[in-house]
Amino acid sequence: MRQLRKVTGLSQEAFADKCGFARSYMSRVERGGANPSLDAIQIIADGLGVPVVCLFEQPEAF
């Protein structure tokens, strides 16, 4: 998710705002310290403009 976010040119804070999440929550999700709900996963994928499946692919696929 971090690599996809960086490709969009958004900071973690800007992306969290775009998705309606706290920056601290987004940080935990990116580091694997939080397990996002299915709704949150959909919001993140929409914010990145990618299908949900892209969030589960290996980073080298980007």
C-alpha positions in Angstrom: 0.0 0.0 0.0 2.8 2.4 0.8 4.4 2.0 -2.6 1.0 2.6 -4.3 0.4 5.7 -2.2 3.9 7.1 -3.1 3.2 6.5 -6.8 0.2 8.8 -6.4 2.4 11.5 -4.9 0.4 11.8 -1.7 2.0 12.0 1.7 0.7 9.6 4.3 -1.2 12.5 6.0 -2.8 13.7 2.7 -3.8 10.2 1.8 -5.3 9.5 5.3 -7.3 12.8 5.0 -8.5 11.7 1.5 -9.7 8.4 2.9 -11.2 9.9 6.1 -8.8 8.1 8.4 -6.3 9.4 11.0 -2.7 9.5 9.9 -1.7 7.3 12.8 -4.2 4.6 11.7 -2.9 4.8 8.1 0.7 4.4 9.5 -0.3 1.3 11.4 -2.0 -0.2 8.3 1.1 0.5 6.2 3.4 -1.1 8.7 1.1 -4.1 9.3 0.2 -3.0 12.8 -3.5 -2.7 12.2 -5.9 -5.0 10.4 -8.3 -2.8 8.3 -11.9 -3.9 7.9 -13.2 -4.8 4.5 -14.8 -1.4 4.3 -11.5 0.3 5.1 -9.8 -1.8 2.4 -12.3 -0.7 -0.2 -11.9 2.9 0.8 -8.1 2.6 0.6 -8.3 1.0 -2.9 -10.7 3.7 -4.1 -8.4 6.4 -2.7 -5.5 4.9 -4.7 -7.7 4.3 -7.8 -6.9 0.6 -7.9 -8.9 -2.6 -7.6 -8.8 -4.1 -4.1 -6.8 -7.1 -5.4 -3.8 -4.7 -6.1 -3.5 -4.2 -2.3 -2.7 -7.9 -1.9 -0.1 -8.2 -4.7 3.6 -8.3 -4.2 5.2 -4.8 -4.4 7.5 -5.8 -7.4 4.3 -6.1 -9.4 4.0 -2.3 -9.5 
